[in-house]
Amino acid sequence: EVQLVESGGGVVQAGGSLTLSCAASGFTVDDFDDYAIGWFRQAPGKEREGVSCIASSDGTTYYADSVKGRFTISSDNVKNTVSLQMNSLKPEDTAVYYCAAGPAGPEGVVTSTGYDAERVDYWGQGTQVTVSS
């Protein structure tokens, strides 16, 4: 059974930093290489937004325009963990952040219009990030 467990959320002042981690388990070695692991977020009253993801096989990354230059995603394929370093945080980054795993590659979760939640196969439980002004 595939499980995604997030950690690292919390409360931080605007301009500060947080690092989220997602520990993935239950994947076979071959399966993990076929997946892109990343993060969506959802703020109250707003739609779920694809933030960033990374392909396990070749390290290809995706970032939403709203976080480019501030967030950095990385993966440890030995430990099967993905981390999201979030710098220069803004109050509008406040949301529940969900780890997500979906297919990588041309038919995968990242499409011409962005990071597509409909193509995600597995979700974590979510971790709250609150940025105070």
SESE-709113 format. One record per residue: residue number from 1; x, y, z of N, C-alpha, C in turn; chain; residue in one letter. Coordinates in pm, 1 decimal, padded with zeros to 6 digits, m for minus. Example, Ala and Ser with C-alpha at 12.3 -4.5 7.8 and 13.67 -1.06 7.14 Angstrom:
2
<kero pos="1" n_u="01319.0" n_v="m00569.0" n_w="00780.0" ca_u="01230.0" ca_v="m00450.0" ca_w="00780.0" c_u="01320.0" c_v="m00330.0" c_w="00780.0" unit="A" code="a"/>
<kero pos="2" n_u="01285.0" n_v="m00225.0" n_w="00708.0" ca_u="01367.0" ca_v="m00106.0" ca_w="00714.0" c_u="01290.0" c_v="00003.0" c_w="00787.0" unit="A" code="s"/>
# end
This chain:
133
<kero pos="1" n_u="00084.6" n_v="m00118.9" n_w="00000.0" ca_u="00000.0" ca_v="00000.0" ca_w="00000.0" c_u="00088.7" c_v="00124.6" c_w="00000.0" unit="A" code="e"/>
<kero pos="2" n_u="00063.6" n_v="00212.3" n_w="m00095.2" ca_u="00140.3" ca_v="00335.8" ca_w="m00103.3" c_u="00091.9" c_v="00434.0" c_w="00002.8" unit="A" code="v"/>
<kero pos="3" n_u="00186.8" n_v="00494.4" n_w="00072.0" ca_u="00154.7" ca_v="00598.0" ca_w="00170.0" c_u="00246.0" c_v="00718.3" c_w="00149.3" unit="A" code="q"/>
<kero pos="4" n_u="00189.3" n_v="00836.1" n_w="00165.3" ca_u="00264.6" ca_v="00961.3" ca_w="00160.5" c_u="00241.3" c_v="01031.7" c_w="00293.1" unit="A" code="l"/>
<kero pos="5" n_u="00349.0" n_v="01059.5" n_w="00365.0" ca_u="00337.2" ca_v="01120.6" ca_w="00496.7" c_u="00413.9" c_v="01251.9" c_w="00496.7" unit="A" code="v"/>
<kero pos="6" n_u="00339.9" n_v="01361.1" n_w="00521.2" ca_u="00401.3" ca_v="01493.2" ca_w="00521.1" c_u="00447.6" c_v="01531.6" c_w="00661.0" unit="A" code="e"/>
<kero pos="7" n_u="00547.5" n_v="01618.7" n_w="00664.2" ca_u="00591.2" ca_v="01678.6" ca_w="00789.8" c_u="00650.8" c_v="01815.2" c_w="00759.7" unit="A" code="s"/>
<kero pos="8" n_u="00662.0" n_v="01898.2" n_w="00864.6" ca_u="00732.1" ca_v="02024.7" ca_w="00849.3" c_u="00645.7" c_v="02148.2" c_w="00842.6" unit="A" code="g"/>
<kero pos="9" n_u="00514.6" n_v="02133.0" n_w="00846.6" ca_u="00430.8" ca_v="02251.6" ca_w="00844.8" c_u="00441.6" c_v="02327.7" c_w="00976.2" unit="A" code="g"/>
<kero pos="10" n_u="00381.9" n_v="02446.8" n_w="00980.0" ca_u="00385.2" ca_v="02526.0" ca_w="01101.6" c_u="00347.9" c_v="02670.0" c_w="01075.5" unit="A" code="g"/>
<kero pos="11" n_u="00381.1" n_v="02754.3" n_w="01171.9" ca_u="00351.4" ca_v="02896.8" ca_w="01163.5" c_u="00482.7" c_v="02972.6" c_w="01150.0" unit="A" code="v"/>
<kero pos="12" n_u="00485.3" n_v="03067.2" n_w="01058.7" ca_u="00607.7" ca_v="03144.7" ca_w="01035.8" c_u="00567.1" c_v="03286.9" c_w="00998.9" unit="A" code="v"/>
<kero pos="13" n_u="00652.0" n_v="03380.9" n_w="01027.2" ca_u="00625.2" ca_v="03520.1" ca_w="00989.0" c_u="00657.2" c_v="03541.9" c_w="00842.2" unit="A" code="q"/>
<kero pos="14" n_u="00592.1" n_v="03639.8" n_w="00784.2" ca_u="00619.2" ca_v="03674.9" ca_w="00644.9" c_u="00768.3" c_v="03702.9" c_w="00625.9" unit="A" code="a"/>
<kero pos="15" n_u="00821.3" n_v="03650.5" n_w="00516.6" ca_u="00963.6" ca_v="03663.5" ca_w="00490.4" c_u="01046.1" c_v="03547.2" c_w="00541.7" unit="A" code="g"/>
<kero pos="16" n_u="00984.0" n_v="03462.7" n_w="00622.5" ca_u="01054.9" ca_v="03349.9" ca_w="00680.0" c_u="01058.0" c_v="03229.2" c_w="00587.9" unit="A" code="g"/>
<kero pos="17" n_u="01107.6" n_v="03117.9" n_w="00642.6" ca_u="01125.6" ca_v="02995.1" ca_w="00565.2" c_u="01070.9" c_v="02874.5" c_w="00639.0" unit="A" code="s"/>
<kero pos="18" n_u="01028.4" n_v="02777.1" n_w="00563.2" ca_u="00988.4" ca_v="02646.3" ca_w="00614.9" c_u="01030.1" c_v="02541.1" c_w="00514.4" unit="A" code="l"/>
<kero pos="19" n_u="01053.6" n_v="02419.4" n_w="00562.8" ca_u="01079.7" ca_v="02306.7" ca_w="00474.6" c_u="00978.1" c_v="02197.3" c_w="00501.1" unit="A" code="t"/>
<kero pos="20" n_u="00906.8" n_v="02158.1" n_w="00396.7" ca_u="00813.7" ca_v="02046.8" ca_w="00405.5" c_u="00882.1" c_v="01920.5" c_w="00353.6" unit="A" code="l"/>
<kero pos="21" n_u="00849.9" n_v="01808.2" n_w="00414.8" ca_u="00902.8" ca_v="01680.0" ca_w="00368.6" c_u="00789.1" c_v="01582.3" c_w="00345.5" unit="A" code="s"/>
<kero pos="22" n_u="00807.1" n_v="01496.0" n_w="00246.9" ca_u="00709.1" ca_v="01391.8" ca_w="00216.9" c_u="00784.0" c_v="01259.9" c_w="00209.3" unit="A" code="c"/>
<kero pos="23" n_u="00747.7" n_v="01168.2" n_w="00295.9" ca_u="00807.2" ca_v="01034.7" ca_w="00296.0" c_u="00712.7" c_v="00940.0" c_w="00223.3" unit="A" code="a"/>
<kero pos="24" n_u="00762.4" n_v="00879.6" n_w="00115.7" ca_u="00681.4" ca_v="00788.8" ca_w="00034.7" c_u="00719.3" c_v="00644.9" c_w="00065.0" unit="A" code="a"/>
<kero pos="25" n_u="00619.5" n_v="00561.7" n_w="00087.3" ca_u="00645.3" ca_v="00419.9" ca_w="00112.2" c_u="00546.2" c_v="00336.1" c_w="00032.9" unit="A" code="s"/>
<kero pos="26" n_u="00583.0" n_v="00209.3" n_w="00012.9" ca_u="00493.8" ca_v="00118.0" ca_w="m00057.1" c_u="00518.3" c_v="00111.0" c_w="m00206.4" unit="A" code="g"/>
<kero pos="27" n_u="00609.3" n_v="00195.4" n_w="m00257.7" ca_u="00642.1" ca_v="00187.9" ca_w="m00399.6" c_u="00747.7" c_v="00080.0" c_w="m00421.0" unit="A" code="f"/>
<kero pos="28" n_u="00739.4" n_v="00008.4" n_w="m00533.6" ca_u="00851.8" ca_v="m00072.8" ca_w="m00575.2" c_u="00955.2" c_v="00021.1" c_w="m00638.6" unit="A" code="t"/>
<kero pos="29" n_u="01076.7" n_v="m00026.5" n_w="m00655.6" ca_u="01181.1" ca_v="00057.5" ca_w="m00713.6" c_u="01139.9" c_v="00105.6" c_w="m00852.9" unit="A" code="v"/>
<kero pos="30" n_u="01088.2" n_v="00013.4" n_w="m00934.2" ca_u="01049.0" ca_v="00049.9" ca_w="m01070.4" c_u="00932.9" c_v="00148.0" c_w="m01069.7" unit="A" code="d"/>
<kero pos="31" n_u="00835.7" n_v="00127.6" n_w="m00981.1" ca_u="00720.1" ca_v="00216.6" ca_w="m00974.2" c_u="00762.4" c_v="00356.8" c_w="m00934.4" unit="A" code="d"/>
<kero pos="32" n_u="00849.9" n_v="00367.5" n_w="m00835.3" ca_u="00889.8" ca_v="00499.1" ca_w="m00786.7" c_u="00953.7" c_v="00579.7" c_w="m00898.2" unit="A" code="f"/>
<kero pos="33" n_u="01032.2" n_v="00515.2" n_w="m00982.6" ca_u="01097.6" ca_v="00585.5" ca_w="m01093.2" c_u="00997.3" c_v="00636.8" c_w="m01195.2" unit="A" code="d"/>
<kero pos="34" n_u="00878.6" n_v="00579.3" n_w="m01199.3" ca_u="00777.2" ca_v="00622.3" ca_w="m01295.0" c_u="00691.2" c_v="00737.5" c_w="m01243.9" unit="A" code="d"/>
<kero pos="35" n_u="00716.3" n_v="00780.5" n_w="m01121.6" ca_u="00629.4" ca_v="00879.7" ca_w="m01060.1" c_u="00695.3" c_v="01016.3" c_w="m01045.1" unit="A" code="y"/>
<kero pos="36" n_u="00609.4" n_v="01116.7" n_w="m01044.6" ca_u="00646.7" ca_v="01251.5" ca_w="m01005.4" c_u="00581.2" c_v="01277.6" c_w="m00869.3" unit="A" code="a"/>
<kero pos="37" n_u="00659.8" n_v="01322.6" n_w="m00775.7" ca_u="00612.1" ca_v="01350.3" ca_w="m00640.6" c_u="00614.7" c_v="01501.6" c_w="m00619.8" unit="A" code="i"/>
<kero pos="38" n_u="00511.6" n_v="01552.6" n_w="m00558.2" ca_u="00511.0" ca_v="01698.3" ca_w="m00541.2" c_u="00409.6" c_v="01744.7" c_w="m00440.3" unit="A" code="g"/>
<kero pos="39" n_u="00374.2" n_v="01872.7" n_w="m00454.5" ca_u="00289.3" ca_v="01937.4" ca_w="m00355.2" c_u="00178.6" c_v="02020.2" c_w="m00421.5" unit="A" code="w"/>
<kero pos="40" n_u="00060.0" n_v="02001.4" n_w="m00368.8" ca_u="m00051.2" ca_v="02090.9" ca_w="m00396.2" c_u="m00081.6" c_v="02166.1" c_w="m00266.7" unit="A" code="f"/>
<kero pos="41" n_u="m00153.4" n_v="02274.7" n_w="m00280.5" ca_u="m00198.7" ca_v="02346.3" ca_w="m00162.2" c_u="m00341.6" c_v="02394.5" c_w="m00182.7" unit="A" code="r"/>
<kero pos="42" n_u="m00411.9" n_v="02409.5" n_w="m00070.2" ca_u="m00548.8" ca_v="02459.5" ca_w="m00076.3" c_u="m00573.6" c_v="02551.8" c_w="00040.8" unit="A" code="q"/>
<kero pos="43" n_u="m00608.1" n_v="02674.4" n_w="00009.0" ca_u="m00643.2" ca_v="02773.4" ca_w="00110.3" c_u="m00795.3" c_v="02775.5" c_w="00125.6" unit="A" code="a"/>
<kero pos="44" n_u="m00845.1" n_v="02819.5" n_w="00239.5" ca_u="m00990.5" ca_v="02823.3" ca_w="00260.6" c_u="m01060.9" c_v="02903.4" c_w="00151.3" unit="A" code="p"/>
<kero pos="45" n_u="m01164.2" n_v="02843.7" n_w="00093.9" ca_u="m01242.5" ca_v="02912.2" ca_w="m00007.6" c_u="m01178.2" c_v="02918.4" c_w="m00144.0" unit="A" code="g"/>
<kero pos="46" n_u="m01062.6" n_v="02853.8" n_w="m00161.1" ca_u="m00993.5" ca_v="02857.8" ca_w="m00289.9" c_u="m00977.5" c_v="02717.5" c_w="m00346.7" unit="A" code="k"/>
<kero pos="47" n_u="m00953.1" n_v="02711.2" n_w="m00477.3" ca_u="m00930.0" ca_v="02582.3" ca_w="m00541.2" c_u="m00791.0" c_v="02528.9" c_w="m00505.9" unit="A" code="e"/>
<kero pos="48" n_u="m00778.9" n_v="02396.8" n_w="m00516.0" ca_u="m00649.1" ca_v="02334.6" ca_w="m00495.3" c_u="m00553.6" c_v="02378.2" c_w="m00606.3" unit="A" code="r"/>
<kero pos="49" n_u="m00432.2" n_v="02413.3" n_w="m00568.3" ca_u="m00332.1" ca_v="02465.5" ca_w="m00662.0" c_u="m00209.9" c_v="02374.8" c_w="m00662.9" unit="A" code="e"/>
<kero pos="50" n_u="m00164.2" n_v="02338.7" n_w="m00781.0" ca_u="m00040.8" ca_v="02262.3" ca_w="m00794.8" c_u="00078.4" c_v="02353.2" c_w="m00775.0" unit="A" code="g"/>
<kero pos="51" n_u="00161.7" n_v="02324.8" n_w="m00676.1" ca_u="00272.2" ca_v="02412.6" ca_w="m00638.6" c_u="00401.9" c_v="02372.9" c_w="m00708.1" unit="A" code="v"/>
<kero pos="52" n_u="00440.4" n_v="02246.9" n_w="m00691.4" ca_u="00568.4" ca_v="02202.5" ca_w="m00744.7" c_u="00573.4" c_v="02051.2" c_w="m00744.9" unit="A" code="s"/>
<kero pos="53" n_u="00648.7" n_v="01993.8" n_w="m00838.7" ca_u="00672.4" ca_v="01850.3" ca_w="m00834.6" c_u="00806.1" c_v="01818.6" c_w="m00899.6" unit="A" code="c"/>
<kero pos="54" n_u="00853.0" n_v="01697.2" n_w="m00875.5" ca_u="00980.5" ca_v="01652.1" ca_w="m00928.6" c_u="00965.8" c_v="01508.2" c_w="m00976.0" unit="A" code="i"/>
<kero pos="55" n_u="01021.4" n_v="01480.3" n_w="m01093.4" ca_u="01017.9" ca_v="01343.9" ca_w="m01147.3" c_u="01130.3" c_v="01263.8" c_w="m01084.0" unit="A" code="a"/>
<kero pos="56" n_u="01097.1" n_v="01150.1" n_w="m01029.1" ca_u="01195.7" ca_v="01069.8" ca_w="m00956.8" c_u="01306.4" c_v="01018.1" c_w="m01048.0" unit="A" code="s"/>
<kero pos="57" n_u="01273.0" n_v="00990.7" n_w="m01172.5" ca_u="01371.1" ca_v="00926.7" ca_w="m01260.6" c_u="01480.0" c_v="01021.4" c_w="m01307.9" unit="A" code="s"/>
<kero pos="58" n_u="01443.9" n_v="01145.1" n_w="m01344.0" ca_u="01544.7" ca_v="01234.0" ca_w="m01402.2" c_u="01553.9" c_v="01370.6" c_w="m01335.7" unit="A" code="d"/>
<kero pos="59" n_u="01475.8" n_v="01392.4" n_w="m01230.5" ca_u="01486.0" ca_v="01518.1" ca_w="m01157.0" c_u="01420.2" c_v="01637.1" c_w="m01222.5" unit="A" code="g"/>
<kero pos="60" n_u="01344.4" n_v="01615.4" n_w="m01329.7" ca_u="01272.6" ca_v="01726.3" ca_w="m01393.1" c_u="01175.9" c_v="01788.3" c_w="m01293.8" unit="A" code="t"/>
<kero pos="61" n_u="01175.4" n_v="01920.1" n_w="m01287.8" ca_u="01091.7" ca_v="01989.6" ca_w="m01189.6" c_u="00986.8" c_v="02078.6" c_w="m01256.3" unit="A" code="t"/>
<kero pos="62" n_u="00881.6" n_v="02103.6" n_w="m01178.8" ca_u="00776.5" ca_v="02198.5" ca_w="m01218.1" c_u="00752.3" c_v="02292.1" c_w="m01099.8" unit="A" code="y"/>
<kero pos="63" n_u="00733.2" n_v="02419.3" n_w="m01130.2" ca_u="00695.3" ca_v="02517.4" ca_w="m01028.5" c_u="00581.5" c_v="02603.6" c_w="m01081.7" unit="A" code="y"/>
<kero pos="64" n_u="00483.8" n_v="02628.5" n_w="m00996.4" ca_u="00381.8" ca_v="02725.9" ca_w="m01030.6" c_u="00445.4" c_v="02865.1" c_w="m01035.6" unit="A" code="a"/>
<kero pos="65" n_u="00390.6" n_v="02952.8" n_w="m01118.4" ca_u="00445.4" ca_v="03087.7" ca_w="m01130.0" c_u="00447.2" c_v="03159.8" c_w="m00995.5" unit="A" code="d"/>
<kero pos="66" n_u="00349.5" n_v="03130.0" n_w="m00912.4" ca_u="00336.0" ca_v="03199.3" ca_w="m00784.1" c_u="00449.4" c_v="03169.1" c_w="m00686.8" unit="A" code="s"/>
<kero pos="67" n_u="00526.4" n_v="03062.2" n_w="m00712.1" ca_u="00631.6" ca_v="03023.9" ca_w="m00617.6" c_u="00770.4" c_v="03021.3" c_w="m00680.2" unit="A" code="v"/>
<kero pos="68" n_u="00779.2" n_v="03044.2" n_w="m00810.9" ca_u="00908.9" ca_v="03040.8" ca_w="m00877.8" c_u="01005.1" c_v="03141.3" c_w="m00815.1" unit="A" code="k"/>
<kero pos="69" n_u="01127.3" n_v="03096.5" n_w="m00792.8" ca_u="01228.6" ca_v="03181.6" ca_w="m00732.7" c_u="01226.4" c_v="03183.7" c_w="m00581.1" unit="A" code="g"/>
<kero pos="70" n_u="01120.1" n_v="03129.1" n_w="m00521.2" ca_u="01109.5" ca_v="03126.5" ca_w="m00374.8" c_u="01111.4" c_v="02984.8" c_w="m00318.2" unit="A" code="r"/>
<kero pos="71" n_u="01053.8" n_v="02890.2" n_w="m00391.2" ca_u="01045.8" ca_v="02751.6" ca_w="m00344.9" c_u="01142.0" c_v="02666.2" c_w="m00426.5" unit="A" code="f"/>
<kero pos="72" n_u="01199.6" n_v="02565.0" n_w="m00359.7" ca_u="01287.5" ca_v="02469.8" ca_w="m00427.1" c_u="01249.4" c_v="02328.5" c_w="m00385.0" unit="A" code="t"/>
<kero pos="73" n_u="01227.5" n_v="02243.1" n_w="m00484.5" ca_u="01191.1" ca_v="02104.0" ca_w="m00456.2" c_u="01311.5" c_v="02014.8" c_w="m00482.5" unit="A" code="i"/>
<kero pos="74" n_u="01326.3" n_v="01911.0" n_w="m00400.1" ca_u="01436.0" ca_v="01817.1" ca_w="m00418.6" c_u="01389.6" c_v="01678.6" c_w="m00374.8" unit="A" code="s"/>
<kero pos="75" n_u="01461.4" n_v="01577.3" n_w="m00422.9" ca_u="01424.5" ca_v="01440.7" ca_w="m00386.3" c_u="01546.6" c_v="01361.5" c_w="m00343.4" unit="A" code="s"/>
<kero pos="76" n_u="01523.5" n_v="01267.9" n_w="m00253.7" ca_u="01625.4" ca_v="01171.4" ca_w="m00211.2" c_u="01571.5" c_v="01034.3" c_w="m00250.6" unit="A" code="d"/>
<kero pos="77" n_u="01622.3" n_v="00980.5" n_w="m00360.1" ca_u="01567.8" ca_v="00856.1" ca_w="m00412.6" c_u="01611.7" c_v="00733.4" c_w="m00334.5" unit="A" code="n"/>
<kero pos="78" n_u="01707.2" n_v="00748.5" n_w="m00246.0" ca_u="01745.6" ca_v="00638.0" ca_w="m00157.4" c_u="01644.5" c_v="00627.2" c_w="m00044.0" unit="A" code="v"/>
<kero pos="79" n_u="01610.3" n_v="00742.1" n_w="00013.1" ca_u="01515.7" ca_v="00744.1" ca_w="00124.8" c_u="01370.4" c_v="00757.4" c_w="00077.9" unit="A" code="k"/>
<kero pos="80" n_u="01350.2" n_v="00777.3" n_w="m00052.0" ca_u="01215.5" ca_v="00799.2" ca_w="m00106.4" c_u="01145.0" c_v="00915.3" c_w="m00036.7" unit="A" code="n"/>
<kero pos="81" n_u="01214.9" n_v="01025.3" n_w="m00027.0" ca_u="01155.9" ca_v="01145.6" ca_w="00031.2" c_u="01169.8" c_v="01262.5" c_w="m00066.1" unit="A" code="t"/>
<kero pos="82" n_u="01073.7" n_v="01351.0" n_w="m00059.7" ca_u="01075.2" ca_v="01473.7" ca_w="m00138.5" c_u="01060.0" c_v="01590.6" c_w="m00042.9" unit="A" code="v"/>
<kero pos="83" n_u="01142.3" n_v="01692.1" n_w="m00061.2" ca_u="01138.4" ca_v="01808.7" ca_w="00026.7" c_u="01105.6" c_v="01934.2" c_w="m00053.7" unit="A" code="s"/>
<kero pos="84" n_u="01036.5" n_v="02024.7" n_w="00010.6" ca_u="01003.5" ca_v="02154.0" ca_w="m00049.6" c_u="01055.9" c_v="02262.4" c_w="00042.5" unit="A" code="l"/>
<kero pos="85" n_u="01162.1" n_v="02329.1" n_w="m00000.6" ca_u="01219.0" ca_v="02441.3" ca_w="00074.6" c_u="01143.9" c_v="02566.7" c_w="00033.0" unit="A" code="q"/>
<kero pos="86" n_u="01080.3" n_v="02631.6" n_w="00128.6" ca_u="00998.8" ca_v="02750.0" ca_w="00099.7" c_u="01062.3" c_v="02871.9" c_w="00165.4" unit="A" code="m"/>
<kero pos="87" n_u="01107.8" n_v="02964.2" n_w="00085.2" ca_u="01171.0" ca_v="03086.9" ca_w="00134.3" c_u="01085.0" c_v="03208.4" c_w="00099.9" unit="A" code="n"/>
<kero pos="88" n_u="01115.9" n_v="03319.4" n_w="00164.8" ca_u="01044.7" ca_v="03445.7" ca_w="00139.6" c_u="00893.1" c_v="03425.1" c_w="00141.9" unit="A" code="s"/>
<kero pos="89" n_u="00846.8" n_v="03356.8" n_w="00243.9" ca_u="00705.3" ca_v="03322.3" ca_w="00251.7" c_u="00618.4" c_v="03446.2" c_w="00266.6" unit="A" code="l"/>
<kero pos="90" n_u="00500.2" n_v="03438.0" n_w="00206.0" ca_u="00404.1" ca_v="03547.4" ca_w="00207.4" c_u="00274.9" c_v="03499.3" c_w="00272.2" unit="A" code="k"/>
<kero pos="91" n_u="00193.8" n_v="03590.6" n_w="00325.1" ca_u="00065.7" ca_v="03548.4" ca_w="00383.5" c_u="m00020.6" c_v="03470.0" c_w="00284.4" unit="A" code="p"/>
<kero pos="92" n_u="m00010.3" n_v="03500.2" n_w="00156.2" ca_u="m00089.7" ca_v="03426.9" ca_w="00057.2" c_u="m00040.8" c_v="03284.4" c_w="00033.7" unit="A" code="e"/>
<kero pos="93" n_u="00071.0" n_v="03246.3" n_w="00093.4" ca_u="00116.0" ca_v="03106.5" ca_w="00089.2" c_u="00046.2" c_v="03021.4" c_w="00195.0" unit="A" code="d"/>
<kero pos="94" n_u="m00030.3" n_v="03084.6" n_w="00281.8" ca_u="m00102.4" ca_v="03012.1" ca_w="00385.8" c_u="m00202.0" c_v="02915.6" c_w="00323.3" unit="A" code="t"/>
<kero pos="95" n_u="m00191.6" n_v="02788.0" n_w="00360.6" ca_u="m00276.8" ca_v="02683.8" ca_w="00302.5" c_u="m00244.2" c_v="02550.8" c_w="00369.0" unit="A" code="a"/>
<kero pos="96" n_u="m00327.4" n_v="02452.0" n_w="00340.6" ca_u="m00291.2" ca_v="02314.0" ca_w="00370.6" c_u="m00215.1" c_v="02260.5" c_w="00250.0" unit="A" code="v"/>
<kero pos="97" n_u="m00098.0" n_v="02206.3" n_w="00275.4" ca_u="m00012.6" ca_v="02154.9" ca_w="00169.4" c_u="m00021.9" c_v="02002.5" c_w="00168.8" unit="A" code="y"/>
<kero pos="98" n_u="m00048.6" n_v="01948.7" n_w="00050.0" ca_u="m00066.8" ca_v="01804.9" ca_w="00033.5" c_u="00043.2" c_v="01747.7" c_w="m00054.3" unit="A" code="y"/>
<kero pos="99" n_u="00104.3" n_v="01641.0" n_w="m00008.1" ca_u="00196.8" ca_v="01566.1" ca_w="m00091.9" c_u="00115.4" c_v="01481.1" c_w="m00189.5" unit="A" code="c"/>
<kero pos="100" n_u="00166.1" n_v="01469.3" n_w="m00311.3" ca_u="00091.5" ca_v="01397.8" ca_w="m00415.7" c_u="00187.4" c_v="01319.6" c_w="m00504.7" unit="A" code="a"/>
<kero pos="101" n_u="00142.8" n_v="01205.6" n_w="m00551.6" ca_u="00222.5" ca_v="01123.1" ca_w="m00642.5" c_u="00138.1" c_v="01086.9" c_w="m00763.4" unit="A" code="a"/>
<kero pos="102" n_u="00193.7" n_v="01109.9" n_w="m00878.9" ca_u="00124.7" ca_v="01076.9" ca_w="m01002.5" c_u="00225.1" c_v="01043.1" c_w="m01109.8" unit="A" code="g"/>
<kero pos="103" n_u="00178.5" n_v="00992.1" n_w="m01222.9" ca_u="00270.0" ca_v="00950.6" ca_w="m01329.2" c_u="00357.4" c_v="01065.3" c_w="m01379.2" unit="A" code="p"/>
<kero pos="104" n_u="00482.6" n_v="01035.0" n_w="m01406.5" ca_u="00572.1" ca_v="01132.6" ca_w="m01468.6" c_u="00563.8" c_v="01117.0" c_w="m01620.7" unit="A" code="a"/>
<kero pos="105" n_u="00632.4" n_v="01204.1" n_w="m01691.0" ca_u="00642.5" ca_v="01188.4" ca_w="m01835.8" c_u="00534.3" c_v="01260.0" c_w="m01913.5" unit="A" code="g"/>
<kero pos="106" n_u="00532.7" n_v="01239.6" n_w="m02044.6" ca_u="00443.6" ca_v="01315.6" ca_w="m02134.9" c_u="00295.6" c_v="01298.3" c_w="m02104.8" unit="A" code="p"/>
<kero pos="107" n_u="00255.1" n_v="01184.8" n_w="m02052.4" ca_u="00114.0" ca_v="01161.8" ca_w="m02020.6" c_u="00088.7" c_v="01174.1" c_w="m01870.5" unit="A" code="e"/>
<kero pos="108" n_u="00175.3" n_v="01243.2" n_w="m01802.6" ca_u="00170.5" ca_v="01247.1" ca_w="m01657.2" c_u="00099.5" c_v="01366.4" c_w="m01598.2" unit="A" code="g"/>
<kero pos="109" n_u="00132.3" n_v="01396.0" n_w="m01472.7" ca_u="00058.7" ca_v="01495.7" ca_w="m01394.7" c_u="00085.9" c_v="01639.1" c_w="m01438.7" unit="A" code="v"/>
<kero pos="110" n_u="00200.4" n_v="01662.5" n_w="m01502.0" ca_u="00228.6" ca_v="01798.8" ca_w="m01547.5" c_u="00188.4" c_v="01810.2" c_w="m01694.2" unit="A" code="v"/>
<kero pos="111" n_u="00090.6" n_v="01894.6" n_w="m01721.3" ca_u="00039.4" ca_v="01911.4" ca_w="m01857.1" c_u="00074.8" c_v="02050.7" c_w="m01908.1" unit="A" code="t"/>
<kero pos="112" n_u="00027.6" n_v="02082.8" n_w="m02026.0" ca_u="00053.9" ca_v="02214.6" ca_w="m02083.4" c_u="m00011.9" c_v="02325.6" c_w="m02002.9" unit="A" code="s"/>
<kero pos="113" n_u="m00111.1" n_v="02290.7" n_w="m01922.2" ca_u="m00181.2" ca_v="02392.3" ca_w="m01843.4" c_u="m00138.2" c_v="02393.0" c_w="m01697.8" unit="A" code="t"/>
<kero pos="114" n_u="m00047.6" n_v="02302.3" n_w="m01658.9" ca_u="00001.0" ca_v="02304.2" ca_w="m01521.2" c_u="00001.7" c_v="02167.3" c_w="m01456.6" unit="A" code="g"/>
<kero pos="115" n_u="00006.3" n_v="02167.9" n_w="m01326.6" ca_u="00013.5" ca_v="02046.2" ca_w="m01244.5" c_u="m00130.0" c_v="02004.5" c_w="m01215.7" unit="A" code="y"/>
<kero pos="116" n_u="m00168.9" n_v="01889.7" n_w="m01269.4" ca_u="m00309.1" ca_v="01851.6" ca_w="m01276.1" c_u="m00346.8" c_v="01756.5" c_w="m01162.9" unit="A" code="d"/>
<kero pos="117" n_u="m00430.3" n_v="01803.3" n_w="m01070.6" ca_u="m00472.7" ca_v="01720.7" ca_w="m00957.1" c_u="m00551.9" c_v="01598.5" c_w="m01002.7" unit="A" code="a"/>
<kero pos="118" n_u="m00618.7" n_v="01608.1" n_w="m01117.4" ca_u="m00699.7" ca_v="01495.6" ca_w="m01164.9" c_u="m00615.4" c_v="01375.6" c_w="m01202.9" unit="A" code="e"/>
<kero pos="119" n_u="m00485.5" n_v="01398.2" n_w="m01226.0" ca_u="m00397.6" ca_v="01289.4" ca_w="m01268.8" c_u="m00316.3" c_v="01231.6" c_w="m01153.6" unit="A" code="r"/>
<kero pos="120" n_u="m00340.3" n_v="01279.3" n_w="m01032.8" ca_u="m00268.9" ca_v="01229.1" ca_w="m00915.6" c_u="m00327.4" c_v="01094.8" c_w="m00873.1" unit="A" code="v"/>
<kero pos="121" n_u="m00239.1" n_v="00999.7" n_w="m00841.4" ca_u="m00284.2" ca_v="00867.4" ca_w="m00796.3" c_u="m00292.3" c_v="00856.6" c_w="m00644.6" unit="A" code="d"/>
<kero pos="122" n_u="m00200.9" n_v="00924.9" n_w="m00575.5" ca_u="m00193.4" ca_v="00909.3" ca_w="m00430.0" c_u="m00178.5" c_v="01046.6" c_w="m00364.8" unit="A" code="y"/>
<kero pos="123" n_u="m00243.6" n_v="01060.0" n_w="m00248.4" ca_u="m00241.1" ca_v="01184.5" ca_w="m00172.3" c_u="m00198.2" c_v="01159.4" c_w="m00028.9" unit="A" code="w"/>
<kero pos="124" n_u="m00126.8" n_v="01256.8" n_w="00027.2" ca_u="m00101.9" ca_v="01256.5" ca_w="00169.7" c_u="m00217.8" c_v="01321.1" c_w="00243.7" unit="A" code="g"/>
<kero pos="125" n_u="m00205.6" n_v="01326.4" n_w="00376.7" ca_u="m00313.7" ca_v="01379.4" ca_w="00459.8" c_u="m00313.4" c_v="01531.8" c_w="00467.1" unit="A" code="q"/>
<kero pos="126" n_u="m00201.3" n_v="01592.4" n_w="00437.5" ca_u="m00192.5" ca_v="01738.0" ca_w="00439.4" c_u="m00124.7" c_v="01790.5" c_w="00564.3" unit="A" code="g"/>
<kero pos="127" n_u="m00058.9" n_v="01903.9" n_w="00550.0" ca_u="00004.7" ca_v="01971.8" ca_w="00663.4" c_u="m00020.8" c_v="02121.4" c_w="00649.5" unit="A" code="t"/>
<kero pos="128" n_u="m00054.1" n_v="02185.3" n_w="00761.3" ca_u="m00091.5" ca_v="02326.9" ca_w="00757.8" c_u="00032.9" c_v="02415.2" c_w="00758.8" unit="A" code="q"/>
<kero pos="129" n_u="00033.2" n_v="02512.8" n_w="00669.4" ca_u="00134.7" ca_v="02617.9" ca_w="00669.4" c_u="00062.1" c_v="02750.9" c_w="00687.8" unit="A" code="v"/>
<kero pos="130" n_u="00102.1" n_v="02824.2" n_w="00790.4" ca_u="00041.3" ca_v="02954.6" ca_w="00817.5" c_u="00150.9" c_v="03061.0" c_w="00819.1" unit="A" code="t"/>
<kero pos="131" n_u="00132.7" n_v="03162.7" n_w="00736.2" ca_u="00228.9" ca_v="03272.3" ca_w="00728.7" c_u="00160.8" c_v="03397.6" c_w="00780.7" unit="A" code="v"/>
<kero pos="132" n_u="00213.1" n_v="03450.2" n_w="00889.6" ca_u="00152.9" ca_v="03569.0" ca_w="00951.4" c_u="00218.9" c_v="03696.1" c_w="00897.0" unit="A" code="s"/>
<kero pos="133" n_u="00138.5" n_v="03800.8" n_w="00889.1" ca_u="00191.1" ca_v="03927.7" ca_w="00834.6" c_u="00245.4" c_v="04016.4" c_w="00943.8" unit="A" code="s"/>
# end
